[in-house]
Amino acid sequence: METALKAIAEPRRQEILRLVWSQERTAGDIASHFDVSRPAISKHLRVLREADLVGERRNGTQRLYRARTDSVLELRRFLETFWDESLLVIKEAAESDPKGGRR
Amino acid sequence: MTTSQDIVREVVIAAPPEAVFPYFIDPDKMIVWKAVDATLDPRPGGIFRIDVTGHDVARGQYVEIDPPHRVVFTFGWESEDSPLPVGGSTVEITLVPEGDGTRVRLVHSGVPAEIRAGSSGGWDHYLPRLAAAAEGRDPGPDEWADAR
């Protein structure tokens, strides 16, 4: 989880994730959206791959990238646990309040 | 001759041209600053192939080699989707003695406008690594490259 959170914290990697969210793209295509060099994009793709947020597929000499939406969903579920806990606290507070409302 | 379309970088390295020049023609030295794997045929017309990160293979042809003063080569990425294909651009490196060191002048011409900023950034990443290596310091692993 820590690897994924660190990977997604970087703005360019968020943008890469958006680019490959619903469409498989080559590294060259991805790089063409940024003002940084191709090797720099490779680094970001590597971080996203290692966090399992992006999958890589080879097709001849090309490498194609696509978001692993299931992994991002795991991240979302993790963040949602905070709300689950908040709701629990509210529920408990409400139930322990004899007047049943906010004071 | 350079034009405003060219990428131009200059860096002064605290090592003589004789110590800097091999970093452009010797594969064992090339992998210290700019590649994870390099196959070089350093003679006019000779082909080089350098895997820069483990995912990005650059290929080109040496056009001119004049040790330890000047080396000219074509430069492009091997992948077919690249806006900078093999043979698509030319890099001229000139080494001029300056005090006990060397002024390295790099002129990269033929880079398409839409990726010029990126390519410039690439040289800004790699030239300090060249300086470190030629000065006998360890540039360390390239953070852009796959772990070796």
gemmi code that builds the backbone of each chain (N, CA, C; Angstrom):
import gemmi

chains = {
    "A": [
        ("MET", (0.827, -1.213, 0.000), (0.000, 0.000, 0.000), (0.857, 1.256, 0.000)),
        ("GLU", (1.969, 1.192, 0.791), (2.865, 2.344, 0.877), (3.481, 2.639, -0.497)),
        ("THR", (3.883, 1.560, -1.210), (4.480, 1.721, -2.539), (3.501, 2.407, -3.482)),
        ("ALA", (2.242, 1.979, -3.425), (1.226, 2.550, -4.313), (0.955, 4.008, -3.973)),
        ("LEU", (0.889, 4.315, -2.679), (0.633, 5.696, -2.266), (1.772, 6.611, -2.687)),
        ("LYS", (3.011, 6.125, -2.530), (4.167, 6.917, -2.944), (4.157, 7.105, -4.454)),
        ("ALA", (3.823, 6.045, -5.170), (3.821, 6.112, -6.636), (2.813, 7.136, -7.133)),
        ("ILE", (1.658, 7.166, -6.516), (0.576, 8.015, -7.002), (0.715, 9.454, -6.501)),
        ("ALA", (1.649, 9.680, -5.583), (1.821, 11.023, -5.003), (2.430, 12.006, -6.005)),
        ("GLU", (3.137, 11.509, -7.005), (3.863, 12.390, -7.926), (2.931, 12.854, -9.059)),
        ("PRO", (2.850, 14.179, -9.296), (1.879, 14.702, -10.279), (2.022, 14.097, -11.687)),
        ("ARG", (3.236, 13.907, -12.164), (3.386, 13.345, -13.522), (2.860, 11.912, -13.581)),
        ("ARG", (3.053, 11.196, -12.472), (2.572, 9.802, -12.462), (1.044, 9.768, -12.413)),
        ("GLN", (0.448, 10.762, -11.758), (-1.026, 10.832, -11.773), (-1.505, 11.060, -13.203)),
        ("GLU", (-0.785, 11.934, -13.911), (-1.156, 12.246, -15.294), (-0.968, 11.015, -16.186)),
        ("ILE", (0.120, 10.279, -15.975), (0.359, 9.049, -16.754), (-0.781, 8.056, -16.510)),
        ("LEU", (-1.162, 7.934, -15.240), (-2.232, 7.004, -14.883), (-3.529, 7.377, -15.604)),
        ("ARG", (-3.795, 8.684, -15.683), (-4.999, 9.141, -16.407), (-4.900, 8.784, -17.893)),
        ("LEU", (-3.703, 8.962, -18.448), (-3.521, 8.697, -19.880), (-3.759, 7.222, -20.231)),
        ("VAL", (-3.366, 6.339, -19.317), (-3.471, 4.903, -19.627), (-4.646, 4.249, -18.902)),
        ("TRP", (-5.538, 5.102, -18.374), (-6.657, 4.571, -17.584), (-7.594, 3.695, -18.431)),
        ("SER", (-7.989, 4.195, -19.573), (-8.951, 3.429, -20.376), (-8.395, 3.106, -21.754)),
        ("GLN", (-7.116, 3.365, -21.936), (-6.523, 3.176, -23.257), (-5.074, 2.723, -23.096)),
        ("GLU", (-4.732, 1.651, -23.766), (-3.357, 1.170, -23.742), (-2.510, 2.089, -24.622)),
        ("ARG", (-1.373, 2.504, -24.112), (-0.534, 3.421, -24.882), (0.921, 2.974, -24.852)),
        ("THR", (1.659, 3.369, -25.888), (3.096, 3.073, -25.920), (3.831, 4.122, -25.088)),
        ("ALA", (5.083, 3.788, -24.737), (5.905, 4.730, -23.968), (6.095, 6.027, -24.750)),
        ("GLY", (6.258, 5.913, -26.073), (6.467, 7.099, -26.903), (5.248, 8.008, -26.885)),
        ("ASP", (4.082, 7.403, -26.962), (2.827, 8.149, -26.903), (2.716, 8.873, -25.567)),
        ("ILE", (2.997, 8.141, -24.486), (2.924, 8.739, -23.148), (3.928, 9.893, -23.041)),
        ("ALA", (5.165, 9.636, -23.488), (6.224, 10.658, -23.378), (5.861, 11.924, -24.147)),
        ("SER", (5.097, 11.759, -25.255), (4.771, 12.926, -26.082), (3.839, 13.900, -25.367)),
        ("HIS", (3.259, 13.490, -24.231), (2.379, 14.375, -23.464), (3.133, 15.198, -22.423)),
        ("PHE", (4.442, 14.974, -22.342), (5.212, 15.637, -21.285), (6.431, 16.359, -21.833)),
        ("ASP", (6.835, 17.393, -21.084), (8.043, 18.128, -21.438), (9.266, 17.554, -20.733)),
        ("VAL", (9.305, 16.257, -20.607), (10.498, 15.650, -20.017), (10.982, 14.565, -20.962)),
        ("SER", (12.211, 14.140, -20.767), (12.807, 13.204, -21.716), (12.209, 11.806, -21.583)),
        ("ARG", (12.380, 11.061, -22.603), (11.892, 9.691, -22.647), (12.398, 8.824, -21.473)),
        ("PRO", (13.703, 8.872, -21.184), (14.173, 8.071, -20.038), (13.517, 8.494, -18.722)),
        ("ALA", (13.191, 9.777, -18.586), (12.544, 10.235, -17.351), (11.146, 9.626, -17.235)),
        ("ILE", (10.451, 9.526, -18.371), (9.127, 8.895, -18.370), (9.254, 7.406, -18.033)),
        ("SER", (10.311, 6.793, -18.539), (10.538, 5.373, -18.214), (10.651, 5.158, -16.714)),
        ("LYS", (11.289, 6.131, -16.060), (11.426, 6.013, -14.606), (10.041, 6.035, -13.943)),
        ("HIS", (9.200, 6.982, -14.381), (7.857, 7.063, -13.783), (7.046, 5.793, -14.071)),
        ("LEU", (7.190, 5.277, -15.288), (6.471, 4.041, -15.634), (6.972, 2.876, -14.778)),
        ("ARG", (8.272, 2.888, -14.503), (8.822, 1.809, -13.686), (8.244, 1.869, -12.269)),
        ("VAL", (8.173, 3.081, -11.722), (7.627, 3.235, -10.366), (6.163, 2.774, -10.331)),
        ("LEU", (5.405, 3.150, -11.362), (3.988, 2.752, -11.431), (3.851, 1.233, -11.601)),
        ("ARG", (4.763, 0.634, -12.381), (4.742, -0.825, -12.574), (5.046, -1.546, -11.272)),
        ("GLU", (6.095, -1.037, -10.581), (6.510, -1.693, -9.341), (5.416, -1.594, -8.279)),
        ("ALA", (4.598, -0.548, -8.374), (3.479, -0.395, -7.439), (2.256, -1.156, -7.949)),
        ("ASP", (2.402, -1.816, -9.115), (1.339, -2.605, -9.714), (0.151, -1.743, -10.143)),
        ("LEU", (0.386, -0.437, -10.315), (-0.699, 0.453, -10.731), (-0.838, 0.480, -12.245)),
        ("VAL", (0.258, 0.068, -12.930), (0.264, 0.041, -14.386), (0.838, -1.301, -14.834)),
        ("GLY", (0.234, -1.876, -15.859), (0.730, -3.122, -16.417), (1.482, -2.855, -17.713)),
        ("GLU", (2.461, -3.696, -18.000), (3.260, -3.539, -19.218), (3.140, -4.790, -20.076)),
        ("ARG", (2.996, -4.574, -21.382), (2.871, -5.688, -22.322), (3.809, -5.397, -23.492)),
        ("ARG", (4.505, -6.440, -23.928), (5.393, -6.251, -25.078), (4.677, -6.662, -26.349)),
        ("ASN", (4.908, -5.845, -27.377), (4.374, -6.182, -28.694), (5.476, -5.860, -29.703)),
        ("GLY", (6.239, -6.891, -30.074), (7.405, -6.660, -30.917), (8.416, -5.823, -30.162)),
        ("THR", (8.846, -4.727, -30.773), (9.830, -3.874, -30.106), (9.152, -2.858, -29.190)),
        ("GLN", (7.811, -2.808, -29.261), (7.094, -1.821, -28.458), (6.684, -2.380, -27.105)),
        ("ARG", (6.582, -1.468, -26.168), (6.015, -1.833, -24.873), (4.763, -0.993, -24.700)),
        ("LEU", (3.706, -1.661, -24.275), (2.415, -0.980, -24.122), (2.025, -0.964, -22.652)),
        ("TYR", (1.429, 0.141, -22.251), (1.089, 0.340, -20.846), (-0.395, 0.601, -20.666)),
        ("ARG", (-0.911, 0.073, -19.570), (-2.316, 0.283, -19.250), (-2.485, 0.269, -17.730)),
        ("ALA", (-3.400, 1.090, -17.242), (-3.634, 1.144, -15.797), (-4.163, -0.189, -15.297)),
        ("ARG", (-3.726, -0.600, -14.111), (-4.323, -1.770, -13.457), (-5.406, -1.218, -12.538)),
        ("THR", (-6.578, -1.086, -13.114), (-7.656, -0.421, -12.374), (-8.029, -1.175, -11.084)),
        ("ASP", (-7.819, -2.502, -11.093), (-8.126, -3.277, -9.880), (-7.217, -2.838, -8.725)),
        ("SER", (-5.937, -2.524, -9.058), (-5.012, -2.073, -8.008), (-5.391, -0.700, -7.492)),
        ("VAL", (-5.860, 0.163, -8.423), (-6.274, 1.503, -7.998), (-7.536, 1.403, -7.145)),
        ("LEU", (-8.379, 0.427, -7.481), (-9.595, 0.203, -6.697), (-9.243, -0.201, -5.259)),
        ("GLU", (-8.180, -0.997, -5.122), (-7.712, -1.385, -3.780), (-7.324, -0.158, -2.981)),
        ("LEU", (-6.674, 0.783, -3.674), (-6.249, 2.033, -3.050), (-7.483, 2.812, -2.581)),
        ("ARG", (-8.479, 2.833, -3.451), (-9.718, 3.539, -3.134), (-10.392, 2.909, -1.913)),
        ("ARG", (-10.411, 1.575, -1.902), (-11.048, 0.874, -0.765), (-10.323, 1.188, 0.537)),
        ("PHE", (-8.974, 1.255, 0.415), (-8.170, 1.568, 1.594), (-8.549, 2.950, 2.144)),
        ("LEU", (-8.655, 3.925, 1.249), (-9.004, 5.285, 1.668), (-10.419, 5.340, 2.230)),
        ("GLU", (-11.290, 4.513, 1.649), (-12.679, 4.501, 2.107), (-12.833, 3.967, 3.529)),
        ("THR", (-11.862, 3.176, 4.003), (-11.964, 2.646, 5.367), (-12.004, 3.780, 6.378)),
        ("PHE", (-11.349, 4.914, 6.014), (-11.384, 6.062, 6.930), (-12.819, 6.558, 7.109)),
        ("TRP", (-13.544, 6.592, 6.006), (-14.948, 7.037, 6.086), (-15.801, 6.026, 6.831)),
        ("ASP", (-15.514, 4.749, 6.612), (-16.240, 3.710, 7.337), (-16.067, 3.926, 8.835)),
        ("GLU", (-14.789, 4.214, 9.221), (-14.506, 4.432, 10.637), (-15.203, 5.691, 11.148)),
        ("SER", (-15.189, 6.743, 10.320), (-15.864, 7.992, 10.723), (-17.348, 7.750, 10.937)),
        ("LEU", (-17.939, 6.993, 10.028), (-19.373, 6.692, 10.126), (-19.664, 5.904, 11.395)),
        ("LEU", (-18.726, 4.995, 11.723), (-18.887, 4.187, 12.929), (-18.880, 5.075, 14.166)),
        ("VAL", (-17.939, 6.029, 14.173), (-17.835, 6.957, 15.304), (-19.128, 7.762, 15.442)),
        ("ILE", (-19.643, 8.227, 14.317), (-20.894, 9.012, 14.332), (-22.055, 8.158, 14.853)),
        ("LYS", (-22.065, 6.910, 14.354), (-23.129, 5.983, 14.755), (-23.089, 5.748, 16.266)),
        ("GLU", (-21.845, 5.488, 16.762), (-21.704, 5.217, 18.198), (-22.078, 6.448, 19.018)),
        ("ALA", (-21.648, 7.606, 18.519), (-21.950, 8.852, 19.236), (-23.455, 9.076, 19.295)),
        ("ALA", (-24.089, 8.824, 18.180), (-25.537, 9.018, 18.087), (-26.265, 8.062, 19.022)),
        ("GLU", (-25.789, 6.806, 19.044), (-26.475, 5.796, 19.854), (-26.258, 5.985, 21.351)),
        ("SER", (-25.074, 6.618, 21.707), (-24.783, 6.803, 23.129), (-25.429, 8.084, 23.670)),
        ("ASP", (-25.945, 8.900, 22.759), (-26.566, 10.152, 23.148), (-28.041, 9.888, 23.474)),
        ("PRO", (-28.413, 10.016, 24.768), (-29.794, 9.690, 25.144), (-30.851, 10.511, 24.401)),
        ("LYS", (-30.454, 11.744, 24.033), (-31.456, 12.559, 23.327), (-31.504, 12.227, 21.860)),
        ("GLY", (-30.484, 11.440, 21.403), (-30.512, 10.975, 20.009), (-30.230, 12.060, 19.011)),
        ("GLY", (-29.714, 13.209, 19.442), (-29.417, 14.259, 18.477), (-28.177, 15.031, 18.879)),
        ("ARG", (-27.800, 16.047, 18.089), (-26.606, 16.830, 18.384), (-26.932, 17.872, 19.444)),
        ("ARG", (-25.909, 18.106, 20.309), (-26.125, 19.136, 21.290), (-25.360, 20.396, 20.912)),
    ],
    "B": [
        ("MET", (27.617, 25.572, -37.474), (26.600, 26.599, -37.329), (25.442, 26.066, -36.498)),
        ("THR", (24.951, 26.908, -35.603), (23.796, 26.486, -34.820), (22.626, 27.422, -35.115)),
        ("THR", (21.457, 26.937, -34.885), (20.262, 27.762, -35.046), (19.506, 27.735, -33.737)),
        ("SER", (18.463, 28.571, -33.644), (17.689, 28.625, -32.405), (16.921, 27.324, -32.180)),
        ("GLN", (16.889, 26.494, -33.206), (16.196, 25.212, -33.086), (17.059, 24.163, -32.384)),
        ("ASP", (18.351, 24.447, -32.274), (19.264, 23.468, -31.706), (19.235, 23.503, -30.176)),
        ("ILE", (19.513, 22.346, -29.603), (19.736, 22.298, -28.164), (21.228, 22.524, -27.973)),
        ("VAL", (21.588, 23.512, -27.177), (22.999, 23.801, -26.951), (23.269, 23.768, -25.453)),
        ("ARG", (24.252, 23.013, -25.053), (24.624, 22.946, -23.649), (26.144, 23.061, -23.545)),
        ("GLU", (26.603, 23.754, -22.524), (28.037, 23.820, -22.273), (28.272, 23.504, -20.815)),
        ("VAL", (29.312, 22.721, -20.577), (29.650, 22.372, -19.200), (31.179, 22.323, -19.115)),
        ("VAL", (31.710, 22.845, -18.004), (33.163, 22.780, -17.817), (33.457, 21.642, -16.841)),
        ("ILE", (34.308, 20.747, -17.300), (34.639, 19.563, -16.517), (36.092, 19.671, -16.047)),
        ("ALA", (36.318, 19.364, -14.772), (37.665, 19.482, -14.201), (38.504, 18.252, -14.526)),
        ("ALA", (38.696, 18.038, -15.813), (39.532, 16.934, -16.300), (39.924, 17.301, -17.728)),
        ("PRO", (41.113, 16.883, -18.164), (41.546, 17.253, -19.511), (40.723, 16.558, -20.593)),
        ("PRO", (40.699, 17.102, -21.804), (39.933, 16.483, -22.896), (40.265, 15.003, -23.083)),
        ("GLU", (41.527, 14.630, -22.882), (41.929, 13.219, -23.044), (41.173, 12.307, -22.081)),
        ("ALA", (40.803, 12.857, -20.916), (40.083, 12.051, -19.925), (38.581, 12.054, -20.184)),
        ("VAL", (38.098, 13.098, -20.865), (36.653, 13.211, -21.111), (36.245, 12.440, -22.366)),
        ("PHE", (37.048, 12.556, -23.403), (36.685, 12.012, -24.714), (36.277, 10.532, -24.695)),
        ("PRO", (37.021, 9.669, -23.964), (36.654, 8.232, -23.992), (35.228, 7.941, -23.545)),
        ("TYR", (34.620, 8.857, -22.785), (33.248, 8.613, -22.313), (32.222, 8.608, -23.452)),
        ("PHE", (32.666, 9.031, -24.662), (31.766, 9.017, -25.817), (32.017, 7.838, -26.754)),
        ("ILE", (33.146, 7.133, -26.526), (33.494, 6.066, -27.484), (33.798, 4.720, -26.836)),
        ("ASP", (33.945, 4.708, -25.505), (34.302, 3.465, -24.813), (33.051, 2.947, -24.074)),
        ("PRO", (32.539, 1.775, -24.451), (31.292, 1.285, -23.826), (31.393, 1.148, -22.306)),
        ("ASP", (32.574, 0.724, -21.806), (32.717, 0.575, -20.354), (32.580, 1.918, -19.639)),
        ("LYS", (32.950, 2.983, -20.341), (32.823, 4.326, -19.756), (31.414, 4.895, -20.017)),
        ("MET", (30.863, 4.568, -21.179), (29.514, 5.047, -21.516), (28.494, 4.571, -20.475)),
        ("ILE", (28.639, 3.318, -20.019), (27.632, 2.794, -19.083), (27.731, 3.419, -17.691)),
        ("VAL", (28.802, 4.167, -17.450), (28.922, 4.824, -16.155), (27.988, 6.030, -16.067)),
        ("TRP", (27.767, 6.704, -17.217), (26.998, 7.968, -17.133), (25.688, 7.966, -17.896)),
        ("LYS", (25.577, 7.171, -18.986), (24.419, 7.372, -19.834), (23.740, 6.100, -20.321)),
        ("ALA", (24.140, 4.947, -19.845), (23.568, 3.722, -20.395), (23.656, 2.581, -19.394)),
        ("VAL", (22.761, 1.614, -19.561), (22.903, 0.379, -18.789), (23.605, -0.665, -19.643)),
        ("ASP", (23.607, -0.429, -20.957), (24.294, -1.349, -21.866), (24.669, -0.561, -23.120)),
        ("ALA", (25.869, -0.784, -23.618), (26.313, -0.018, -24.781), (27.151, -0.877, -25.717)),
        ("THR", (26.841, -0.804, -27.001), (27.652, -1.429, -28.040), (28.043, -0.310, -28.995)),
        ("LEU", (29.339, -0.046, -29.069), (29.800, 1.109, -29.834), (30.826, 0.683, -30.883)),
        ("ASP", (30.714, 1.243, -32.061), (31.707, 1.020, -33.109), (32.250, 2.410, -33.496)),
        ("PRO", (33.204, 2.895, -32.682), (33.602, 4.297, -32.800), (34.544, 4.588, -33.971)),
        ("ARG", (33.979, 4.651, -35.127), (34.710, 5.085, -36.326), (33.660, 5.715, -37.244)),
        ("PRO", (34.101, 6.589, -38.138), (33.100, 7.229, -39.007), (32.271, 6.179, -39.735)),
        ("GLY", (30.972, 6.275, -39.624), (30.083, 5.281, -40.233), (29.738, 4.141, -39.297)),
        ("GLY", (30.453, 4.048, -38.175), (30.204, 2.971, -37.215), (28.912, 3.193, -36.446)),
        ("ILE", (28.220, 2.097, -36.160), (26.923, 2.165, -35.479), (27.119, 2.028, -33.965)),
        ("PHE", (26.348, 2.769, -33.210), (26.306, 2.530, -31.761), (24.874, 2.228, -31.358)),
        ("ARG", (24.753, 1.465, -30.300), (23.440, 1.139, -29.757), (23.571, 1.208, -28.249)),
        ("ILE", (22.842, 2.116, -27.636), (22.925, 2.204, -26.180), (21.535, 2.086, -25.561)),
        ("ASP", (21.456, 1.152, -24.613), (20.216, 1.020, -23.854), (20.352, 1.970, -22.667)),
        ("VAL", (19.619, 3.056, -22.722), (19.817, 4.143, -21.760), (19.268, 3.771, -20.378)),
        ("THR", (18.116, 3.117, -20.362), (17.471, 2.848, -19.063), (17.130, 1.370, -18.828)),
        ("GLY", (17.267, 0.550, -19.869), (16.732, -0.803, -19.791), (15.403, -0.860, -20.533)),
        ("HIS", (14.847, 0.326, -20.844), (13.584, 0.413, -21.571), (13.663, 1.339, -22.782)),
        ("ASP", (14.774, 2.044, -22.913), (14.886, 3.042, -23.978), (16.209, 2.849, -24.715)),
        ("VAL", (16.109, 2.322, -25.931), (17.322, 2.040, -26.695), (17.535, 3.130, -27.740)),
        ("ALA", (18.699, 3.771, -27.662), (19.074, 4.796, -28.635), (20.064, 4.173, -29.617)),
        ("ARG", (19.912, 4.577, -30.876), (20.831, 4.056, -31.888), (21.276, 5.207, -32.774)),
        ("GLY", (22.471, 5.093, -33.284), (22.962, 6.141, -34.166), (24.241, 5.706, -34.845)),
        ("GLN", (24.811, 6.662, -35.541), (25.989, 6.393, -36.337), (27.015, 7.483, -36.037)),
        ("TYR", (28.243, 7.047, -35.775), (29.307, 8.039, -35.621), (29.572, 8.657, -36.997)),
        ("VAL", (29.604, 9.989, -37.035), (29.825, 10.689, -38.303), (31.269, 11.164, -38.378)),
        ("GLU", (31.762, 11.635, -37.247), (33.091, 12.231, -37.208), (33.708, 11.923, -35.851)),
        ("ILE", (34.970, 11.479, -35.858), (35.649, 11.215, -34.595), (37.053, 11.798, -34.675)),
        ("ASP", (37.325, 12.763, -33.802), (38.621, 13.417, -33.791), (39.100, 13.535, -32.347)),
        ("PRO", (39.680, 12.437, -31.812), (40.072, 12.445, -30.399), (41.211, 13.443, -30.154)),
        ("PRO", (41.206, 14.138, -29.068), (40.151, 14.247, -28.058), (39.386, 15.548, -28.223)),
        ("HIS", (39.142, 15.952, -29.449), (38.559, 17.275, -29.691), (37.075, 17.266, -30.038)),
        ("ARG", (36.689, 16.291, -30.857), (35.359, 16.417, -31.437), (34.796, 15.046, -31.794)),
        ("VAL", (33.528, 14.880, -31.522), (32.831, 13.664, -31.968), (31.420, 14.072, -32.393)),
        ("VAL", (31.024, 13.559, -33.547), (29.696, 13.873, -34.084), (28.987, 12.542, -34.355)),
        ("PHE", (27.732, 12.458, -33.934), (26.984, 11.223, -34.191), (25.507, 11.535, -34.388)),
        ("THR", (24.844, 10.663, -35.127), (23.390, 10.794, -35.256), (22.771, 10.122, -34.029)),
        ("PHE", (21.542, 10.526, -33.706), (20.926, 10.028, -32.481), (19.417, 9.897, -32.672)),
        ("GLY", (18.874, 8.758, -32.278), (17.425, 8.575, -32.295), (17.059, 7.374, -31.433)),
        ("TRP", (15.762, 7.281, -31.134), (15.278, 6.145, -30.320), (14.831, 5.023, -31.242)),
        ("GLU", (15.133, 3.810, -30.819), (14.858, 2.647, -31.659), (13.367, 2.340, -31.791)),
        ("SER", (12.580, 2.672, -30.754), (11.163, 2.286, -30.799), (10.439, 3.035, -31.912)),
        ("GLU", (9.555, 2.316, -32.566), (8.925, 2.853, -33.783), (7.950, 3.996, -33.518)),
        ("ASP", (7.556, 4.161, -32.238), (6.596, 5.222, -31.931), (7.276, 6.528, -31.542)),
        ("SER", (8.593, 6.567, -31.624), (9.296, 7.753, -31.146), (9.240, 8.898, -32.147)),
        ("PRO", (8.988, 10.145, -31.637), (9.063, 11.314, -32.516), (10.502, 11.636, -32.908)),
        ("LEU", (11.455, 10.954, -32.268), (12.865, 11.149, -32.616), (13.431, 9.799, -33.075)),
        ("PRO", (13.174, 9.439, -34.326), (13.584, 8.113, -34.790), (15.086, 8.034, -35.056)),
        ("VAL", (15.553, 6.815, -35.241), (16.973, 6.587, -35.545), (17.347, 7.409, -36.775)),
        ("GLY", (18.465, 8.116, -36.677), (18.924, 8.948, -37.788), (18.272, 10.311, -37.829)),
        ("GLY", (17.338, 10.564, -36.884), (16.537, 11.782, -36.923), (17.214, 13.039, -36.422)),
        ("SER", (18.318, 12.891, -35.708), (18.962, 14.091, -35.172), (20.468, 13.885, -35.119)),
        ("THR", (21.185, 14.973, -34.901), (22.648, 14.903, -34.871), (23.183, 15.597, -33.627)),
        ("VAL", (24.140, 14.955, -32.977), (24.777, 15.515, -31.785), (26.247, 15.802, -32.108)),
        ("GLU", (26.643, 17.028, -31.861), (28.046, 17.409, -32.050), (28.638, 17.745, -30.690)),
        ("ILE", (29.699, 17.054, -30.348), (30.377, 17.302, -29.079), (31.737, 17.903, -29.398)),
        ("THR", (32.033, 19.059, -28.799), (33.338, 19.680, -28.989), (33.999, 19.858, -27.632)),
        ("LEU", (35.234, 19.415, -27.522), (35.965, 19.525, -26.261), (37.091, 20.546, -26.441)),
        ("VAL", (37.065, 21.599, -25.618), (38.098, 22.637, -25.712), (38.778, 22.757, -24.352)),
        ("PRO", (40.142, 22.669, -24.329), (40.831, 22.815, -23.038), (40.531, 24.173, -22.414)),
        ("GLU", (40.301, 24.177, -21.126), (40.069, 25.428, -20.400), (40.754, 25.297, -19.043)),
        ("GLY", (41.888, 25.995, -18.895), (42.697, 25.821, -17.690), (43.147, 24.364, -17.617)),
        ("ASP", (42.906, 23.749, -16.443), (43.255, 22.328, -16.301), (42.086, 21.438, -16.701)),
        ("GLY", (41.034, 22.059, -17.162), (39.844, 21.275, -17.467), (39.445, 21.336, -18.923)),
        ("THR", (38.165, 21.048, -19.151), (37.649, 20.971, -20.516), (36.280, 21.647, -20.580)),
        ("ARG", (36.097, 22.494, -21.578), (34.761, 23.004, -21.833), (34.109, 22.074, -22.850)),
        ("VAL", (33.056, 21.440, -22.445), (32.326, 20.530, -23.334), (31.152, 21.294, -23.917)),
        ("ARG", (31.094, 21.371, -25.228), (29.974, 22.037, -25.880), (29.189, 20.983, -26.652)),
        ("LEU", (27.897, 20.931, -26.377), (27.032, 19.959, -27.031), (26.002, 20.702, -27.876)),
        ("VAL", (25.913, 20.334, -29.124), (24.875, 20.901, -29.987), (24.058, 19.739, -30.541)),
        ("HIS", (22.793, 19.697, -30.171), (21.904, 18.628, -30.623), (20.920, 19.242, -31.617)),
        ("SER", (21.063, 18.924, -32.880), (20.209, 19.522, -33.910), (19.256, 18.482, -34.495)),
        ("GLY", (18.142, 18.976, -34.999), (17.181, 18.075, -35.649), (16.142, 17.495, -34.716)),
        ("VAL", (16.088, 17.998, -33.476), (15.093, 17.484, -32.529), (13.761, 18.200, -32.782)),
        ("PRO", (12.674, 17.454, -33.003), (11.378, 18.083, -33.251), (10.975, 19.007, -32.097)),
        ("ALA", (10.351, 20.136, -32.452), (10.006, 21.166, -31.452), (9.242, 20.593, -30.261)),
        ("GLU", (8.311, 19.657, -30.531), (7.446, 19.202, -29.438), (8.191, 18.385, -28.379)),
        ("ILE", (9.374, 17.904, -28.694), (10.099, 17.155, -27.661), (11.433, 17.814, -27.301)),
        ("ARG", (11.610, 19.060, -27.765), (12.901, 19.716, -27.522), (13.137, 19.965, -26.026)),
        ("ALA", (12.090, 20.369, -25.329), (12.238, 20.620, -23.884), (12.627, 19.331, -23.166)),
        ("GLY", (11.980, 18.246, -23.571), (12.290, 16.960, -22.958), (13.715, 16.530, -23.214)),
        ("SER", (14.151, 16.680, -24.460), (15.514, 16.284, -24.817), (16.538, 17.151, -24.085)),
        ("SER", (16.232, 18.455, -23.974), (17.129, 19.350, -23.233), (17.266, 18.868, -21.794)),
        ("GLY", (16.122, 18.530, -21.213), (16.126, 18.029, -19.845), (16.932, 16.752, -19.712)),
        ("GLY", (16.899, 15.943, -20.756), (17.679, 14.710, -20.765), (19.171, 15.007, -20.654)),
        ("TRP", (19.619, 15.965, -21.469), (21.058, 16.317, -21.404), (21.389, 16.944, -20.050)),
        ("ASP", (20.457, 17.737, -19.491), (20.706, 18.347, -18.181), (20.817, 17.285, -17.091)),
        ("HIS", (20.205, 16.151, -17.341), (20.307, 15.041, -16.394), (21.633, 14.300, -16.575)),
        ("TYR", (22.010, 14.081, -17.843), (23.175, 13.221, -18.099), (24.523, 13.943, -18.077)),
        ("LEU", (24.581, 15.239, -18.466), (25.885, 15.919, -18.504), (26.553, 16.026, -17.120)),
        ("PRO", (25.803, 16.320, -16.056), (26.460, 16.303, -14.731), (27.002, 14.912, -14.374)),
        ("ARG", (26.342, 13.872, -14.879), (26.839, 12.507, -14.642), (28.150, 12.281, -15.400)),
        ("LEU", (28.235, 12.844, -16.611), (29.478, 12.763, -17.384), (30.591, 13.495, -16.643)),
        ("ALA", (30.277, 14.705, -16.150), (31.278, 15.497, -15.433), (31.797, 14.720, -14.219)),
        ("ALA", (30.871, 14.154, -13.453), (31.268, 13.395, -12.267), (32.196, 12.247, -12.641)),
        ("ALA", (31.798, 11.497, -13.654), (32.580, 10.316, -14.059), (33.968, 10.736, -14.543)),
        ("ALA", (34.022, 11.761, -15.416), (35.310, 12.172, -15.992), (36.222, 12.773, -14.937)),
        ("GLU", (35.616, 13.340, -13.892), (36.410, 13.926, -12.810), (36.806, 12.878, -11.774)),
        ("GLY", (36.447, 11.632, -12.003), (36.834, 10.554, -11.107), (35.899, 10.374, -9.928)),
        ("ARG", (34.735, 11.066, -9.987), (33.746, 10.860, -8.932), (32.739, 9.822, -9.433)),
        ("ASP", (32.061, 9.159, -8.521), (31.083, 8.144, -8.926), (29.719, 8.817, -9.112)),
        ("PRO", (29.198, 8.849, -10.359), (27.874, 9.463, -10.542), (26.758, 8.662, -9.887)),
        ("GLY", (27.067, 7.453, -9.441), (26.055, 6.625, -8.784), (25.103, 6.039, -9.804)),
        ("PRO", (24.177, 5.193, -9.333), (23.213, 4.610, -10.279), (22.314, 5.695, -10.866)),
        ("ASP", (21.948, 5.534, -12.105), (21.061, 6.490, -12.765), (19.643, 6.252, -12.269)),
        ("GLU", (19.049, 7.267, -11.630), (17.704, 7.078, -11.056), (16.647, 6.864, -12.137)),
        ("TRP", (16.955, 7.220, -13.402), (16.009, 7.000, -14.483), (16.051, 5.561, -15.014)),
        ("ALA", (17.119, 4.847, -14.690), (17.312, 3.520, -15.271), (16.760, 2.419, -14.378)),
        ("ASP", (16.465, 1.282, -14.997), (16.057, 0.107, -14.230), (17.222, -0.284, -13.322)),
        ("ALA", (16.901, -0.844, -12.161), (17.962, -1.297, -11.265), (18.767, -2.391, -11.942)),
        ("ARG", (20.091, -2.346, -11.751), (20.933, -3.373, -12.381), (21.126, -4.535, -11.442)),
    ],
}
model = gemmi.Model(1)
for chain_id, residues in chains.items():
    chain = gemmi.Chain(chain_id)
    for i, (resn, *xyz) in enumerate(residues, 1):
        res = gemmi.Residue()
        res.name, res.seqid = resn, gemmi.SeqId(i, " ")
        for name, pos in zip(("N", "CA", "C"), xyz):
            atom = gemmi.Atom()
            atom.name, atom.element = name, gemmi.Element(name[0])
            atom.pos, atom.b_iso = gemmi.Position(*pos), 0.0
            res.add_atom(atom)
        chain.add_residue(res)
    model.add_chain(chain)
structure = gemmi.Structure()
structure.add_model(model)
structure.setup_entities()
